[in-house]
Structure formats: structure tokens, C-alpha cells
Amino acid sequence: MKYKIFKRNYLFLLTILWFSATFLTMVYGQNKPKSRPNILFIMADDHDSKAISAYGGKLNKTPNIDRIADEGMLFSNCFVTNSICGPSRAAILTGKFSNKNGYYDNQAKAMFDGSQQTFPKLLQAAGYQTAIIGKWHLGIIPTGYDYYSVHDGQGTYYSPKFIEPTGEKIYEGAYATDLTLQNSIKWLQNTDKSKPFCLMMHFKAPHRNWMPAADKMNLYEDTTFPIPANFFDNYEGRQAAKEQKMSIEKYMNIGGDSKILGVKNTESGEDLENELKRMTPAQRAAFDKVYLPIKEDFTKKNLSGKELTLWKFQRYMRDYLKCVASVDDNVGKMIDYLKTNGLWENTIVIYTSDQGFYLGEHGWFDKRFMYEESFHTPFLISYPKLIKKGTKTNALVQTIDFASTLLDLTGIKQPADLQGESLKPILTASKNKVREDLYYHYYEFPQPHAVKRHYGIRNERYKLIHFYDDIDVWELYDLKNDSSEMKNLIDNPAYAKVIKDMKIRLKKLQIKYDDTHPTDAYLQKQ
């Protein structure tokens, strides 16, 4: 009898313990913090996608940047909102167009409002460790970061001065691209391993004046790069394109850009002289070994006209791609660090640029225009837990989408005032597009390159642009039949219905993004 009572009580006790354990497991499972992904946001400055081999270009090889595409997704149609450094960065941080974040151009009297909402601040509030290292270029001390180490303004390639929480620091003898990687890894090594991180690693390169690292000085010196088919564009039917001041022929600086100093009738090259003064003796010797013979050869040839323009183009391409090579090296070192330290699988890795860049198309360098080369920007993303390896998408996306996407991927609610779209449905292949049309608005005129103020719309086939302020000119391009945008179809009667439809769609976008008086909002800021 006692045994039966004991057995019954024992079984009852086991049942109670089982239910208790199950209940606790359920409660613990519901409340246990999920493993949130880390974020590594890598951004270069003026890195055109044609200078990334994953995009199919044959100018150079970028094996390390390509690794992100190989292990994740490549976006072939990612576009900026305003193709100029500071405003593009502001749009990425805020997920909003310039008219909403208040940062219109690099010449703005009212600098970036650091008190406003940004995605690093939202991540920080959710428990993320945040840092930005490298180029910032927004005119204020970075906000929303636990740590920052950023260039002073545009910065220099050699012995750069960085602004840090403890003040200004000059890294004597350092090369900016290498230093950005080194400081990034140093920060990662000292993070709290129990918390996720968001690191924004921003390279100055390959921004003008394209100063190579000492070990890259001789790279591409035996390479002759192909001349773009529209290099000698005459800009027929495109007034704004004709009146710009960013052509290689007229406005590329032989002294500073082509690195030919001390030759009669060449520009002084103040930026180059400043960089040379910042070099160590060994770095200067590496420079002189390559560039002094180039100077001697240039002096002997006494080039002019078309020959001089083509010579400047080759010099430009070689130096630009030398700078890209250092970026690629350091991207590889960061990927290796993540993999070696068990961080790769749980880290969202993005590679992008603040905008595209002209590599001789239309005879230009620089950016600014809504034409494809500067409107388009590279965007590669890897996240092994979610994104299938080696995938590509032609979906139209924009850099204002980055903030919404990262918040979605980290489980943080997206504020209603963000203007971007989450790209998670594309990354998971549940959708193949998030929008039909793209909007663009550029403001910085007349300095420094005399590119007219303009806004416009692009869809999968057509692009409509309105240049305003000192002119009132419309342009339409059929990208299917004219990918180089050489033929303005605005006066072609065969496209009358297309133009009408595009103007209606443009108006809808301006209402959506609250930019219905584009000619007024910016001018009131001046």
C-alpha cells in the first residue's frame, strides 16, 4: 500500500516537473535574445561599377570585392539620390532625399543636421555597438556612433589627419586606405563580443587626386585602356552636358591630376604638392621612381590637342585604378579577419560607393549628372544566413533603401518617415522588385563643375530629366536603344505619349517624396 502511494506521488511529481520544465523552456525560448546580425558597411568614394570585375568590366580585377558578390547578391541597378559626396552620404544615413534631410550639396552653408534620426542611431538605441572609420565628409563631428575616426574634411591620402573622440591625430607615414582598414580591425578587436556591431568602413579612395599607395605606383603603367566610344562627344541636343566644366580635355589638371609638376604652362597642382610633402622619404622615392620618367617623357613629346587629351585620359585611368587596387586589398583583409574570427556567417557585409564616376564617357571625369555613369552605383551584399550565394538582381533600388533594409534585417521597426524600401524581399527571393520608378535631384551649381541643377525619373526603359534654374530644358532617353544617352528624344513626336506618361509619373514621385516645388526648396536655403 505504501509503495503504491509512493509510486503515485512520484509519478505526480515527475509530471509536475515535466510541465514546469516545459513551461520554463517555452518562456525562456520566447524571451531569449535572438542572435542579431553584425553589420559591416564598406563604402568607397567615387568607385564606378565598371572598375569592379564582378560587374563584368574588363578594366581591372577586384578579386576581394568580388568575394562579396560570390557569397551573396549583386545588384546591377542600384542608384543614388544626389550624385555628390556629402549629400549622397546624408541620404544613406537618413534614408531620405536631400529635401528631407536638409543636406543639399557640398557647398551648403547649413551643414548636416547631426541631431536628426539616422539608421546608426536606431541601431545604437537597440543595443548595437556603432563606429565609423574613414571618410565622413559631412562637416560636423559624427553622431550616432560609439566611436569615430574620420578624415578631416576631404582628407589626404598620405599622413592623414583623423578626427577622433580624443581630438585630432595625424598618422605620420600612413596611407589612408590602409589606415582605414587597420583602425577598423583595431576597433573590432575591442568590441563587446556579447553585443552585435555596426561598423561603417569608408575609404577615401578612389577620390581625386588619385594618389596611389607606394606599393601600387607602378601598377598599370604598361596598360593602355580602351577609349569609350563617346569620349569625343559633341553634346548635340544636350545643353547642360555641353556647358559643364568636367571634361578631361579642358578641366583635368596636368599638374595635380596627371602629376606633372614644374613643367611650363602646367597648373601648380597644390593638392599633389601637399601630398608629396606628407610622404616619408621611402614613399617619395617610390613616387619619383615612377613619375619622374613620366614627366621627362611628357616634356619631350610636347603634346597638344587630341593627343594631349588622350594622354591625360590614360594617366587618369592608371592612377584611378591603382587607388582601387588598394581598396580591394584591404577589403580582402577585412573579409579574412571576419572569417578567421568566426564572424562572417552572422555579419551583413555591404560594399558600395557614394556614387558612380565617369571613366572617360562623354569625355568626362567626376560625377553629378543623372546620366547612368554617375547615377548608378555598385551594391554588393553578403549575409550567409539569408542570401543565396552568387545571386544577381536587376531590380531598381536606391541608396535610400539601405537604412530600411538594415533595420528590417536586424528586426528593428522602420520609422514611418523613412523614404526607402526594405530590400529583404529581394534578398530572400520572395519578390523581384520593390519599385517601378527612381527619383533623382541634384543641386550644386555653379561650382565647382558647372553642372546644372536638375531632377528626373528613371524606370526600366526610359529616363526623363529636367534641367532648371538658369535654363529650362527637358531630356528624354530610351535606355533600351541608347544606353549611352547620346540622343535626346524630347522633341521626337514618336515619343510624345512616353513623355506625357513619364511627366505624370515624375509628378507622382515628387508628391511621394514631398519634393513638389523642387526649384524653390533649395534656393530658399541659400
C-alpha positions as CSV (number, residue, x, y, z in Angstrom):
1,M,0.0,0.0,0.0
2,K,2.8,2.4,1.0
3,Y,4.6,1.5,-2.3
4,K,1.5,2.3,-4.4
5,I,1.1,5.7,-2.7
6,F,4.8,6.4,-3.1
7,K,4.7,5.4,-6.8
8,R,1.6,7.6,-7.4
9,N,3.2,10.6,-5.7
10,Y,6.4,10.0,-7.5
11,L,4.7,9.9,-10.9
12,F,2.7,13.0,-10.0
13,L,5.9,14.8,-9.0
14,L,7.6,13.8,-12.3
15,T,4.5,15.1,-14.2
16,I,4.7,18.4,-12.3
17,L,8.4,18.8,-13.0
18,W,7.9,17.9,-16.7
19,F,5.2,20.5,-17.1
20,S,7.3,23.1,-15.2
21,A,10.4,22.4,-17.3
22,T,8.3,22.6,-20.5
23,F,6.7,25.9,-19.3
24,L,10.1,27.4,-18.4
25,T,11.6,26.3,-21.7
26,M,8.7,27.9,-23.6
27,V,9.1,31.1,-21.6
28,Y,12.8,31.2,-21.9
29,G,12.6,30.4,-25.6
30,Q,10.2,33.3,-26.1
31,N,12.4,35.8,-24.3
32,K,15.8,34.6,-25.2
33,P,17.5,37.3,-27.3
34,K,18.0,36.2,-30.8
35,S,21.4,36.3,-32.4
36,R,21.2,39.6,-34.2
37,P,23.5,40.0,-37.3
38,N,26.5,42.2,-37.2
39,I,26.8,44.9,-40.0
40,L,29.9,45.8,-41.9
41,F,29.1,48.7,-44.3
42,I,32.0,49.3,-46.7
43,M,31.9,52.4,-48.8
44,A,34.4,53.8,-51.3
45,D,34.3,57.2,-52.8
46,D,33.6,57.6,-56.5
47,H,34.1,53.9,-57.2
48,D,32.4,53.2,-60.5
49,S,31.0,49.7,-61.0
50,K,32.9,49.4,-64.3
51,A,36.0,49.3,-62.1
52,I,34.7,46.2,-60.2
53,S,35.3,42.9,-62.1
54,A,32.2,41.3,-60.6
55,Y,30.2,43.7,-62.7
56,G,31.7,42.3,-65.9
57,G,34.1,45.2,-66.6
58,K,37.4,44.3,-68.1
59,L,39.4,47.4,-66.9
60,N,40.8,45.7,-63.8
61,K,40.4,42.8,-61.4
62,T,38.9,43.2,-57.9
63,P,39.1,39.6,-56.6
64,N,38.3,40.6,-53.0
65,I,35.3,42.9,-53.6
66,D,34.1,40.1,-56.0
67,R,34.1,37.7,-53.0
68,I,31.1,39.6,-51.5
69,A,29.2,39.1,-54.8
70,D,30.3,35.4,-55.0
71,E,29.0,34.8,-51.5
72,G,25.9,37.0,-51.7
73,M,24.0,39.1,-54.1
74,L,25.0,41.7,-56.8
75,F,22.6,44.5,-57.6
76,S,23.0,45.6,-61.2
77,N,20.6,48.5,-60.9
78,C,21.4,50.4,-57.7
79,F,21.2,54.2,-58.0
80,V,21.9,57.3,-55.8
81,T,19.6,60.2,-55.0
82,N,22.0,63.1,-55.5
83,S,25.4,62.3,-57.0
84,I,27.8,64.3,-54.9
85,C,29.7,63.1,-51.8
86,G,28.2,64.7,-48.7
87,P,24.5,64.7,-49.8
88,S,24.8,61.1,-51.0
89,R,26.1,60.1,-47.6
90,A,23.4,62.0,-45.8
91,A,20.7,60.2,-47.9
92,I,22.2,56.8,-47.0
93,L,22.4,57.6,-43.3
94,T,18.9,59.1,-43.0
95,G,17.1,57.0,-45.7
96,K,15.7,60.3,-47.0
97,F,16.2,62.5,-50.0
98,S,18.1,65.8,-49.7
99,N,15.0,67.9,-49.4
100,K,14.1,65.9,-46.2
101,N,17.5,65.5,-44.6
102,G,18.4,69.1,-45.4
103,Y,21.9,68.4,-46.8
104,Y,21.7,69.5,-50.5
105,D,25.3,70.0,-51.6
106,N,28.9,70.2,-50.5
107,Q,28.8,74.0,-50.6
108,A,25.9,74.3,-48.3
109,K,26.0,77.0,-45.6
110,A,23.8,74.9,-43.3
111,M,25.8,71.7,-42.7
112,F,24.4,68.3,-42.0
113,D,22.0,68.3,-39.0
114,G,23.6,65.7,-36.7
115,S,20.7,65.7,-34.3
116,Q,18.3,64.1,-36.8
117,Q,17.4,60.4,-37.0
118,T,19.9,58.1,-38.7
119,F,20.0,54.3,-39.0
120,P,23.2,54.1,-36.9
121,K,21.3,55.9,-34.1
122,L,18.4,53.5,-34.4
123,L,20.8,50.5,-34.2
124,Q,22.7,52.1,-31.3
125,A,19.4,52.5,-29.4
126,A,18.7,48.8,-30.0
127,G,21.9,47.8,-28.4
128,Y,24.3,47.8,-31.3
129,Q,27.9,49.0,-30.9
130,T,28.5,51.5,-33.7
131,A,31.5,53.0,-35.3
132,I,32.5,55.0,-38.4
133,I,36.1,54.9,-39.6
134,G,37.5,56.7,-42.7
135,K,35.7,59.3,-44.8
136,W,32.8,61.1,-43.2
137,H,32.6,64.4,-45.1
138,L,29.5,65.9,-43.5
139,G,31.1,68.9,-41.9
140,I,30.3,68.0,-38.2
141,I,31.5,65.6,-35.6
142,P,29.8,62.2,-36.3
143,T,26.8,61.5,-34.2
144,G,25.2,58.1,-33.6
145,Y,28.5,56.3,-33.1
146,D,30.2,54.9,-30.0
147,Y,33.5,55.5,-31.8
148,Y,34.6,57.5,-34.8
149,S,38.0,58.0,-36.5
150,V,37.4,60.1,-39.6
151,H,39.2,62.2,-42.2
152,D,39.4,65.9,-41.5
153,G,37.1,67.1,-44.3
154,Q,38.1,65.6,-47.7
155,G,41.3,64.3,-46.1
156,T,44.6,63.3,-47.6
157,Y,46.0,60.0,-48.9
158,Y,49.3,60.3,-47.1
159,S,49.9,61.0,-43.4
160,P,46.2,61.8,-43.0
161,K,44.7,63.7,-40.1
162,F,41.9,61.9,-38.5
163,I,39.3,63.4,-36.1
164,E,38.7,61.1,-33.1
165,P,36.9,61.4,-29.7
166,T,40.2,62.4,-28.1
167,G,40.8,65.1,-30.7
168,E,42.8,65.4,-33.9
169,K,45.6,62.8,-34.7
170,I,48.0,62.8,-37.7
171,Y,49.0,59.3,-38.6
172,E,52.6,60.0,-39.9
173,G,53.7,57.8,-42.8
174,A,50.3,56.1,-43.1
175,Y,48.4,55.6,-46.3
176,A,44.7,56.4,-45.9
177,T,43.3,53.3,-47.4
178,D,45.5,51.0,-45.3
179,L,44.9,53.1,-42.2
180,T,41.1,52.9,-42.5
181,L,41.3,49.1,-42.5
182,Q,43.8,49.0,-39.6
183,N,41.7,51.2,-37.4
184,S,38.6,49.2,-38.3
185,I,40.1,45.9,-37.2
186,K,41.5,47.5,-34.1
187,W,38.0,48.7,-33.1
188,L,36.5,45.3,-33.8
189,Q,39.1,43.6,-31.6
190,N,38.0,45.8,-28.7
191,T,34.2,45.4,-29.1
192,D,32.0,43.6,-26.5
193,K,31.6,40.2,-28.0
194,S,28.2,39.7,-26.4
195,K,26.7,42.6,-28.4
196,P,26.3,43.0,-32.2
197,F,28.2,45.7,-34.0
198,C,27.7,48.1,-36.9
199,L,30.9,49.2,-38.5
200,M,31.0,51.7,-41.3
201,M,34.4,51.4,-43.0
202,H,34.6,54.3,-45.5
203,F,37.5,54.6,-47.9
204,K,38.6,58.0,-49.3
205,A,39.8,56.2,-52.4
206,P,39.5,56.4,-55.3
207,H,38.6,60.1,-55.0
208,R,40.5,62.7,-56.9
209,N,43.5,63.4,-56.9
210,W,44.0,59.6,-57.2
211,M,47.2,59.2,-55.2
212,P,48.4,55.5,-55.3
213,A,50.0,53.7,-52.4
214,A,53.7,53.3,-52.6
215,D,53.4,49.6,-53.5
216,K,51.0,50.4,-56.3
217,M,52.9,53.2,-58.0
218,N,54.0,51.0,-61.0
219,L,50.7,49.2,-61.4
220,Y,49.0,49.5,-64.9
221,E,52.0,51.5,-66.3
222,D,52.2,49.1,-69.2
223,T,48.4,49.1,-69.7
224,T,46.6,51.1,-72.4
225,F,43.0,51.4,-71.5
226,P,40.2,51.4,-74.2
227,I,38.8,54.8,-75.1
228,P,35.0,55.0,-74.5
229,A,33.0,55.2,-77.8
230,N,31.6,58.6,-76.8
231,F,34.8,60.0,-75.5
232,F,34.7,62.8,-78.1
233,D,31.0,63.6,-77.6
234,N,29.9,66.8,-79.2
235,Y,26.8,67.1,-76.9
236,E,24.4,67.7,-79.7
237,G,20.9,68.4,-78.3
238,R,22.1,68.4,-74.7
239,Q,22.8,71.9,-73.5
240,A,23.6,71.1,-69.9
241,A,26.1,68.5,-71.0
242,K,27.7,70.9,-73.3
243,E,28.1,73.7,-70.7
244,Q,29.7,71.5,-67.9
245,K,33.2,72.0,-66.7
246,M,34.4,68.5,-66.0
247,S,35.9,67.4,-69.3
248,I,39.2,65.7,-69.4
249,E,40.3,67.8,-72.3
250,K,39.7,71.2,-70.7
251,Y,39.5,70.7,-66.9
252,M,41.7,67.8,-65.9
253,N,44.7,69.3,-64.2
254,I,48.0,68.3,-65.7
255,G,50.0,69.4,-62.6
256,G,47.8,67.9,-59.8
257,D,45.7,65.3,-61.6
258,S,48.3,64.0,-64.1
259,K,51.1,64.5,-61.6
260,I,53.4,66.5,-63.8
261,L,54.8,69.3,-61.7
262,G,57.2,72.1,-62.7
263,V,56.6,72.0,-66.4
264,K,56.0,75.3,-68.2
265,N,52.3,76.1,-68.8
266,T,51.0,73.4,-66.5
267,E,48.9,74.0,-63.4
268,S,50.6,74.3,-60.0
269,G,48.9,71.1,-58.6
270,E,48.5,72.3,-55.0
271,D,46.8,69.0,-53.9
272,L,49.7,67.0,-55.3
273,E,52.3,69.2,-53.7
274,N,50.5,68.8,-50.3
275,E,50.5,65.0,-50.7
276,L,54.2,64.9,-51.6
277,K,55.1,66.9,-48.5
278,R,53.3,64.3,-46.4
279,M,55.2,61.4,-47.7
280,T,58.0,59.6,-45.9
281,P,61.4,59.6,-47.8
282,A,60.7,56.0,-48.9
283,Q,57.3,56.8,-50.2
284,R,58.6,59.8,-52.0
285,A,61.3,57.7,-53.6
286,A,58.7,55.2,-54.8
287,F,56.7,58.1,-56.3
288,D,59.7,59.7,-58.0
289,K,60.9,56.3,-59.5
290,V,57.7,56.1,-61.5
291,Y,56.5,59.6,-62.1
292,L,59.8,61.5,-62.8
293,P,60.4,59.4,-66.0
294,I,56.8,60.1,-67.0
295,K,57.4,63.8,-66.6
296,E,60.6,63.6,-68.7
297,D,58.7,61.7,-71.4
298,F,55.8,64.2,-71.3
299,T,58.2,67.1,-71.7
300,K,59.9,65.5,-74.7
301,K,56.7,64.8,-76.5
302,N,55.3,68.3,-76.1
303,L,51.7,67.0,-76.7
304,S,48.7,69.2,-77.7
305,G,45.1,68.8,-78.9
306,K,43.6,65.4,-79.2
307,E,46.9,63.6,-78.4
308,L,47.2,65.6,-75.1
309,T,43.6,64.7,-74.1
310,L,44.2,61.0,-74.8
311,W,47.4,61.1,-72.8
312,K,45.6,62.7,-69.8
313,F,42.9,60.0,-70.1
314,Q,45.5,57.2,-69.8
315,R,47.2,58.9,-66.9
316,Y,43.8,59.3,-65.1
317,M,42.8,55.7,-65.6
318,R,46.1,54.3,-64.4
319,D,46.1,56.3,-61.2
320,Y,42.4,55.8,-60.5
321,L,42.7,52.1,-60.8
322,K,45.8,52.0,-58.7
323,C,43.8,53.5,-55.9
324,V,41.0,50.9,-56.5
325,A,43.6,48.2,-56.1
326,S,44.5,49.3,-52.6
327,V,40.8,49.3,-51.7
328,D,40.4,45.8,-53.0
329,D,43.4,44.6,-51.0
330,N,42.0,46.0,-47.8
331,V,38.5,44.6,-48.4
332,G,40.2,41.2,-48.7
333,K,42.0,41.7,-45.4
334,M,38.7,42.6,-43.6
335,I,36.9,39.6,-45.1
336,D,39.7,37.3,-43.9
337,Y,39.5,38.9,-40.4
338,L,35.8,38.2,-40.2
339,K,36.2,34.6,-41.4
340,T,39.2,33.9,-39.2
341,N,37.4,35.2,-36.1
342,G,34.1,33.3,-36.8
343,L,32.2,36.5,-37.7
344,W,31.4,36.0,-41.3
345,E,28.3,33.8,-41.1
346,N,26.5,36.3,-38.9
347,T,27.6,39.5,-40.5
348,I,25.8,41.5,-43.2
349,V,28.6,42.8,-45.4
350,I,27.9,45.5,-47.9
351,Y,30.1,47.1,-50.5
352,T,29.0,50.2,-52.2
353,S,30.1,53.7,-53.3
354,D,28.7,57.1,-52.6
355,Q,28.1,57.4,-56.3
356,G,29.4,56.3,-59.7
357,F,32.0,58.1,-61.7
358,Y,32.8,59.0,-65.3
359,L,35.8,57.0,-66.6
360,G,36.0,58.9,-69.9
361,E,32.4,58.5,-71.0
362,H,31.2,61.8,-72.7
363,G,34.9,62.8,-72.3
364,W,34.4,63.3,-68.6
365,F,35.7,62.6,-65.1
366,D,33.7,63.4,-61.9
367,K,30.0,62.7,-61.3
368,R,26.9,64.9,-60.6
369,F,24.7,64.2,-63.7
370,M,21.7,61.9,-63.7
371,Y,23.3,60.1,-66.6
372,E,23.9,56.4,-65.9
373,E,27.6,56.5,-65.1
374,S,27.2,58.8,-62.0
375,F,23.6,58.0,-61.2
376,H,24.4,54.3,-60.9
377,T,26.4,52.9,-58.0
378,P,27.8,49.4,-57.1
379,F,25.9,47.5,-54.4
380,L,27.0,44.0,-53.3
381,I,25.7,42.3,-50.1
382,S,26.5,39.1,-48.4
383,Y,24.7,37.5,-45.4
384,P,25.1,33.7,-45.5
385,K,22.2,33.1,-43.1
386,L,19.8,34.6,-45.6
387,I,21.2,35.3,-49.0
388,K,21.9,32.6,-51.5
389,K,25.4,32.6,-52.9
390,G,26.2,34.1,-56.3
391,T,22.8,35.6,-56.9
392,K,22.1,38.7,-59.0
393,T,19.1,41.0,-59.4
394,N,18.1,43.6,-62.0
395,A,15.6,45.2,-59.5
396,L,15.6,49.0,-59.4
397,V,16.9,50.0,-56.0
398,Q,18.2,53.2,-54.5
399,T,20.6,54.1,-51.7
400,I,17.8,55.4,-49.5
401,D,16.8,51.7,-49.3
402,F,19.9,50.8,-47.3
403,A,18.6,52.1,-44.0
404,S,15.2,50.4,-44.3
405,T,16.9,47.1,-45.3
406,L,19.3,47.1,-42.4
407,L,16.6,47.8,-39.9
408,D,14.5,45.1,-41.4
409,L,17.3,42.5,-41.3
410,T,18.1,43.3,-37.7
411,G,14.5,43.2,-36.5
412,I,14.2,46.9,-35.7
413,K,10.9,48.6,-36.6
414,Q,11.3,51.1,-39.5
415,P,10.2,54.6,-38.7
416,A,7.3,55.8,-40.8
417,D,9.2,58.8,-42.1
418,L,11.9,56.8,-43.9
419,Q,11.6,57.1,-47.7
420,G,13.3,53.9,-48.7
421,E,12.1,50.4,-49.2
422,S,13.4,47.3,-47.5
423,L,15.2,45.0,-49.9
424,K,14.7,42.0,-47.7
425,P,12.0,40.6,-50.1
426,I,14.6,40.7,-52.9
427,L,17.4,39.2,-50.8
428,T,15.1,36.3,-49.9
429,A,13.8,35.9,-53.4
430,S,10.2,36.4,-52.3
431,K,9.9,39.4,-54.7
432,N,11.8,40.5,-57.7
433,K,11.2,44.3,-57.4
434,V,10.3,46.9,-54.8
435,R,9.6,49.9,-57.1
436,E,8.8,50.8,-60.7
437,D,10.5,54.2,-60.8
438,L,13.5,56.1,-59.4
439,Y,13.7,59.8,-58.5
440,Y,16.8,62.0,-58.5
441,H,17.6,65.6,-57.6
442,Y,20.9,67.4,-58.0
443,Y,21.5,71.0,-56.7
444,E,25.2,72.0,-56.7
445,F,25.6,74.8,-59.2
446,P,27.6,76.6,-60.5
447,Q,30.7,75.5,-58.6
448,P,32.8,73.5,-58.9
449,H,31.9,71.9,-62.3
450,A,29.0,73.9,-63.6
451,V,26.6,71.0,-63.8
452,K,23.1,72.5,-64.0
453,R,20.5,71.8,-61.2
454,H,18.2,69.0,-62.3
455,Y,15.7,66.4,-61.2
456,G,14.3,63.4,-63.0
457,I,12.8,60.0,-63.2
458,R,14.1,56.7,-64.5
459,N,12.3,53.4,-64.9
460,E,13.5,50.2,-66.5
461,R,13.5,51.7,-70.0
462,Y,13.2,55.5,-70.0
463,K,14.7,58.4,-68.3
464,L,13.3,61.9,-68.2
465,I,15.4,64.8,-66.8
466,H,14.5,68.5,-66.2
467,F,17.4,71.0,-66.0
468,Y,16.3,74.2,-64.3
469,D,17.4,77.4,-62.7
470,D,19.5,79.3,-65.3
471,I,17.9,77.1,-68.1
472,D,14.6,75.3,-68.6
473,V,15.5,72.2,-70.6
474,W,14.0,68.7,-70.7
475,E,15.7,65.5,-71.9
476,L,14.3,62.0,-72.6
477,Y,16.4,58.9,-73.2
478,D,15.3,55.4,-74.4
479,L,17.8,53.3,-72.4
480,K,17.0,50.2,-74.3
481,N,18.1,51.7,-77.6
482,D,20.5,54.3,-76.4
483,S,22.3,53.1,-73.2
484,S,25.0,55.7,-73.6
485,E,22.4,58.5,-73.6
486,M,23.6,60.3,-76.7
487,K,20.2,61.0,-78.3
488,N,17.8,63.4,-76.6
489,L,14.3,62.4,-77.7
490,I,12.4,65.2,-76.1
491,D,11.3,66.7,-79.4
492,N,10.7,63.4,-81.2
493,P,6.9,63.1,-81.9
494,A,7.2,59.3,-81.8
495,Y,7.8,59.6,-78.1
496,A,5.1,62.1,-77.2
497,K,3.0,59.5,-75.3
498,V,6.1,58.3,-73.4
499,I,7.0,61.9,-72.4
500,K,3.4,62.6,-71.2
501,D,3.4,59.4,-69.1
502,M,6.8,60.0,-67.7
503,K,5.9,63.5,-66.6
504,I,2.8,62.1,-64.8
505,R,4.9,59.5,-63.1
506,L,7.5,62.1,-62.2
507,K,4.9,64.3,-60.5
508,K,3.7,61.3,-58.5
509,L,7.2,60.7,-57.3
510,Q,7.6,64.3,-56.3
511,I,4.4,64.1,-54.3
512,K,5.6,60.8,-52.7
513,Y,8.9,62.3,-51.7
514,D,7.5,65.7,-50.8
515,D,9.6,67.5,-53.4
516,T,6.7,69.2,-55.3
517,H,8.5,72.5,-55.5
518,P,12.0,71.4,-56.5
519,T,13.1,74.8,-57.8
520,D,12.1,76.6,-54.6
521,A,13.2,74.4,-51.6
522,Y,16.9,74.5,-52.3
523,L,17.1,78.2,-53.3
524,Q,15.4,79.2,-50.1
525,K,18.4,77.7,-48.2
526,Q,20.9,79.9,-49.9
